[in-house]
């Protein structure tokens, strides 16, 4: 398949990039300057049959329109909000992503944020490092997980994995979504505000994009209340970040654990100063094992497509 040209909008993991380079003709759009990108497209656009990217690199409609013979876009991510999926679908271009393989790591990160936020892990570290333990004795008490109610917004693969972990910690689980899920006994809510009012911790686990932008808005956050916590491992756009910061500053929320932000990598400065907030740099799936599995799915989906076999994880 060395006669097949692929455009690399965002690179894969090194091992998988080596496999791709040995199999196809790779064109490193990701490494090119703006002028070089334009020259590359003028020369190569008709030859490009596949695109390699990820959520961070995305795939814009303007680039799609420059590639007349494109057949497949293989993205090393679950999120689709940075990919022009509808435009690809309209042209009959396959799009693949990498679900399932990151479920456990993302669910682990959600629990890590819950534990670190409620049990005040980082203030505890600071209490030792700044000498407060020696000077003041024991730090103020923190909050137990056992008996707390976790409200999950979106009970898909990752939502269910979080729920299972929460139960092990003695937490109660309920959820909200577009429809009631079969095969689960967790209480179901069809209204976000009511859910937020009834839980101690709220965790959105939904895709990004226009459909979910601002889903967790001021009304929902206010309903969560001064003893409530928000945990976000989905997308920063899902939560009204301005309202979140304001409520955290004024005591309208007890705390937050955040892996995602509205304008990454930019984080509101106010959040950096709060000791009731735990921050992570959008790395819930960021383990060697999971990123390797995601990268391999890109390789395997491309191989399946160009061999005429069914795609492993098709979006369209």
C-alpha positions as CSV (number, residue, x, y, z in Angstrom):
1,X,0.0,0.0,0.0
2,X,3.0,2.2,-0.4
3,X,1.3,4.0,-3.3
4,X,-1.4,5.3,-0.9
5,X,-1.0,8.9,0.3
6,X,-2.0,10.0,3.8
7,X,-2.1,13.5,5.2
8,X,-1.0,13.7,8.8
9,X,-3.0,16.5,10.4
10,X,-1.9,15.4,13.8
11,X,0.7,12.7,14.5
12,X,0.0,9.3,16.0
13,X,2.2,7.7,18.7
14,X,5.8,7.1,17.6
15,X,5.5,3.3,17.3
16,X,2.3,3.6,15.2
17,X,3.7,6.4,13.1
18,X,6.6,4.1,12.2
19,X,4.1,1.5,11.1
20,X,2.2,4.0,9.0
21,X,5.4,5.3,7.5
22,X,6.4,1.8,6.5
23,X,3.0,1.2,4.9
24,X,1.9,4.4,3.3
25,X,3.3,7.7,1.9
26,X,3.0,10.1,4.7
27,X,2.8,13.8,4.2
28,X,3.4,15.8,7.4
29,X,0.9,18.6,7.3
30,X,1.3,18.9,11.0
31,X,5.0,19.9,10.7
32,X,4.5,22.4,7.8
33,X,4.4,26.2,8.1
34,X,1.3,28.0,6.7
35,X,3.1,28.6,3.4
36,X,4.3,25.1,3.2
37,X,0.8,23.8,3.9
38,X,-0.6,25.7,1.0
39,X,2.2,24.5,-1.3
40,X,1.6,20.9,-0.1
41,X,-2.1,21.1,-0.8
42,X,-1.6,22.5,-4.3
43,X,0.8,19.7,-5.1
44,X,-0.7,16.7,-3.3
45,X,-4.4,17.4,-2.6
46,X,-5.7,15.1,-5.4
47,X,-3.5,12.2,-4.2
48,X,-4.6,12.3,-0.6
49,X,-6.8,9.3,0.2
50,X,-6.6,9.3,4.0
51,X,-6.2,11.7,6.9
52,X,-4.6,10.9,10.3
53,X,-5.6,13.2,13.1
54,X,-6.9,13.4,16.7
55,X,-9.3,15.6,18.7
56,X,-6.5,18.2,19.3
57,X,-5.7,18.4,15.6
58,X,-9.2,18.2,14.4
59,X,-10.3,18.1,10.7
60,X,-12.0,21.2,9.4
61,X,-14.4,21.5,6.5
62,X,-12.1,24.0,4.8
63,X,-9.4,21.3,4.6
64,X,-11.9,18.6,3.5
65,X,-12.9,20.8,0.6
66,X,-9.3,20.8,-0.7
67,X,-9.1,17.0,-0.8
68,X,-11.3,15.8,-3.7
69,X,-10.3,12.1,-3.5
70,X,-10.3,11.6,0.3
71,X,-11.8,8.3,1.5
72,X,-11.2,8.1,5.2
73,X,-10.4,10.3,8.3
74,X,-8.9,8.2,11.1
75,X,-8.9,10.1,14.4
76,X,-7.2,9.0,17.6
77,X,-9.8,10.2,20.0
78,X,-13.4,9.6,21.0
79,X,-14.6,13.2,20.7
80,X,-15.9,14.3,17.3
81,X,-16.6,17.9,17.9
82,X,-13.5,19.1,16.2
83,X,-14.1,16.9,13.1
84,X,-16.5,17.9,10.3
85,X,-18.3,14.6,10.5
86,X,-21.5,15.7,8.8
87,X,-19.6,17.1,5.8
88,X,-17.6,13.9,5.5
89,X,-20.8,11.8,5.8
90,X,-22.4,13.9,3.0
91,X,-19.5,13.0,0.7
92,X,-19.4,9.4,1.7
93,X,-16.1,9.7,3.4
94,X,-15.5,7.2,6.3
95,X,-14.7,8.6,9.7
96,X,-13.3,6.5,12.6
97,X,-12.6,7.2,16.2
98,X,-11.2,5.2,19.1
99,X,-13.9,4.4,21.7
100,X,-13.8,1.7,24.4
101,X,-10.1,1.5,24.9
102,X,-10.0,4.7,27.0
103,X,-13.1,4.0,29.1
104,X,-11.2,2.7,32.2
105,X,-8.6,5.4,32.3
106,X,-11.1,8.2,31.9
107,X,-13.3,6.6,34.6
108,X,-10.2,6.3,36.9
109,X,-9.5,10.0,36.4
110,X,-13.0,10.9,37.4
111,X,-12.6,8.9,40.6
112,X,-9.2,10.5,41.1
113,X,-10.7,13.9,40.9
114,X,-13.6,13.0,43.2
115,X,-11.2,11.7,45.8
116,X,-8.6,14.5,45.5
117,X,-11.3,17.2,45.6
118,X,-13.4,15.9,48.5
119,X,-10.5,14.6,50.6
120,X,-8.5,17.8,49.8
121,X,-5.4,16.0,48.7
122,X,-3.5,19.0,47.4
123,X,-4.2,21.2,50.5
124,X,-2.9,18.2,52.5
125,X,0.3,18.1,50.6
126,X,0.7,21.9,51.0
127,X,-0.1,21.6,54.8
128,X,3.1,19.4,55.1
129,X,5.3,21.3,52.7
130,X,4.6,24.8,54.1
131,X,5.2,23.7,57.6
132,X,1.6,24.1,58.8
133,X,1.6,20.5,60.3
134,X,4.4,21.5,62.6
135,X,3.1,24.9,63.4
136,X,-0.6,24.4,63.5
137,X,-1.1,20.6,64.0
138,X,-3.7,18.7,62.1
139,X,-5.2,20.3,59.0
140,X,-9.0,21.0,58.9
141,X,-11.2,18.0,58.3
142,X,-12.3,17.1,54.8
143,X,-15.2,15.2,53.3
144,X,-16.0,11.5,53.1
145,X,-17.2,9.8,49.9
146,X,-19.2,7.1,51.6
147,X,-22.9,7.8,51.5
148,X,-22.5,10.7,49.0
149,X,-24.8,10.7,45.9
150,X,-23.1,11.0,42.5
151,X,-25.2,12.3,39.7
152,X,-23.9,11.3,36.3
153,X,-25.0,13.2,33.2
154,X,-24.8,10.7,30.3
155,X,-24.7,7.0,31.3
156,X,-22.7,5.7,28.3
157,X,-19.7,3.5,28.5
158,X,-17.6,5.9,30.6
159,X,-20.6,7.0,32.7
160,X,-21.3,3.3,33.6
161,X,-17.6,2.7,34.4
162,X,-17.6,5.7,36.8
163,X,-20.8,4.5,38.4
164,X,-19.3,1.1,39.1
165,X,-16.2,2.6,40.7
166,X,-18.4,5.0,42.8
167,X,-20.4,2.1,44.1
168,X,-17.2,0.4,45.4
169,X,-16.5,3.6,47.4
170,X,-20.0,3.3,49.0
171,X,-21.5,6.1,47.0
172,X,-25.1,6.2,45.7
173,X,-25.5,6.7,42.0
174,X,-28.2,8.3,39.9
175,X,-28.2,9.7,36.3
176,X,-29.8,12.0,33.8
177,X,-29.9,11.5,30.0
178,X,-32.0,11.7,26.9
179,X,-33.6,8.4,27.8
180,X,-33.8,5.8,30.6
181,X,-31.0,3.2,30.2
182,X,-31.9,-0.5,30.2
183,X,-30.1,-2.9,32.4
184,X,-29.3,-0.5,35.3
185,X,-31.1,0.1,38.5
186,X,-29.8,3.6,39.2
187,X,-32.6,6.2,39.7
188,X,-33.2,8.1,36.5
189,X,-33.8,11.9,36.1
190,X,-35.1,13.6,33.0
191,X,-34.4,17.0,34.4
192,X,-30.8,18.3,35.0
193,X,-31.8,20.9,37.6
194,X,-33.7,18.4,39.7
195,X,-30.8,16.0,39.5
196,X,-28.3,18.6,40.6
197,X,-30.5,19.6,43.5
198,X,-30.6,15.9,44.7
199,X,-26.9,15.0,44.5
200,X,-23.7,15.9,46.2
201,X,-21.4,15.5,43.2
202,X,-22.3,16.2,39.6
203,X,-20.3,14.6,36.7
204,X,-21.1,15.3,33.1
205,X,-20.0,12.5,30.8
206,X,-21.2,13.7,27.4
207,X,-19.6,14.6,24.1
208,X,-18.6,18.2,23.3
209,X,-20.1,20.2,20.4
210,X,-23.0,22.5,19.8
211,X,-25.6,20.1,21.2
212,X,-24.0,20.1,24.7
213,X,-22.5,23.5,24.9
214,X,-23.4,25.1,28.2
215,X,-25.4,22.1,29.2
216,X,-24.3,22.5,32.8
217,X,-25.3,26.1,33.1
218,X,-25.7,28.6,35.9
219,X,-29.1,27.2,37.0
220,X,-27.8,23.6,37.2
221,X,-24.7,24.7,39.1
222,X,-26.7,26.8,41.5
223,X,-29.0,23.9,42.1
224,X,-26.0,21.8,43.1
225,X,-25.5,24.3,45.9
226,X,-22.8,25.3,48.4
227,X,-22.2,21.8,49.5
228,X,-22.0,20.4,46.0
229,X,-19.1,19.4,43.8
230,X,-18.7,19.4,40.0
231,X,-16.4,16.9,38.3
232,X,-15.7,17.4,34.6
233,X,-13.9,14.9,32.5
234,X,-16.0,15.4,29.3
235,X,-15.4,18.7,27.5
236,X,-14.9,22.2,28.9
237,X,-17.6,23.5,26.6
238,X,-20.2,21.4,28.5
239,X,-20.0,23.6,31.6
240,X,-20.6,27.3,31.8
241,X,-17.1,28.2,33.0
242,X,-17.9,31.8,33.9
243,X,-20.7,30.7,36.2
244,X,-18.6,27.9,37.6
245,X,-15.8,30.3,38.6
246,X,-18.2,32.8,40.1
247,X,-20.0,30.2,42.2
248,X,-16.7,28.8,43.4
249,X,-15.5,32.2,44.4
250,X,-18.6,33.2,46.2
251,X,-19.2,29.9,48.0
252,X,-22.0,28.8,45.8
253,X,-20.2,25.5,45.2
254,X,-18.0,23.5,47.6
255,X,-15.4,22.5,45.0
256,X,-14.5,21.2,41.6
257,X,-12.3,18.6,39.9
258,X,-11.6,19.6,36.3
259,X,-9.7,17.8,33.5
260,X,-11.1,20.0,30.7
261,X,-11.6,23.7,30.1
262,X,-13.4,26.0,27.7
263,X,-10.3,27.4,26.0
264,X,-7.6,24.9,26.4
265,X,-4.7,25.2,27.3
266,X,-5.9,28.5,28.8
267,X,-7.3,28.1,32.3
268,X,-9.1,30.9,34.1
269,X,-6.6,32.5,36.5
270,X,-9.1,32.4,39.4
271,X,-9.2,28.6,39.3
272,X,-5.4,28.5,39.8
273,X,-5.7,30.3,43.1
274,X,-8.5,28.2,44.6
275,X,-7.5,25.4,47.1
276,X,-10.9,23.7,46.7
277,X,-10.3,23.0,43.0
278,X,-8.2,20.2,41.5
279,X,-7.0,20.7,38.0
280,X,-5.6,18.3,35.4
281,X,-4.3,19.2,31.8
282,X,-6.9,17.2,29.8
283,X,-5.1,14.0,30.4
284,X,-7.8,11.5,31.5
285,X,-6.8,9.1,28.8
286,X,-3.2,10.0,29.0
287,X,-1.5,6.8,29.9
288,X,1.1,5.0,27.8
289,X,-1.2,1.9,27.5
290,X,-4.4,3.7,26.5
291,X,-2.8,6.2,24.1
292,X,-1.0,3.2,22.5
293,X,-4.2,1.3,22.0
294,X,-5.9,4.4,20.6
295,X,-3.0,4.9,18.1
296,X,-3.2,1.3,17.1
297,X,-6.9,1.6,16.3
298,X,-6.0,4.3,13.8
299,X,-3.5,2.0,12.1
300,X,-6.0,-0.9,12.1
301,X,-8.9,1.2,10.8
302,X,-6.8,2.5,7.9
303,X,-5.6,-1.1,7.1
304,X,-9.2,-2.4,7.1
305,X,-10.4,0.4,4.9
306,X,-7.7,0.1,2.2
307,X,-8.0,-3.7,2.3
308,X,-11.8,-3.5,1.7
309,X,-12.7,-4.9,5.1
310,X,-15.2,-3.6,7.6
311,X,-14.0,-0.7,9.8
312,X,-13.3,-1.6,13.4
313,X,-14.8,1.6,15.0
314,X,-16.7,3.5,12.3
315,X,-18.5,6.8,13.0
316,X,-19.8,7.0,9.5
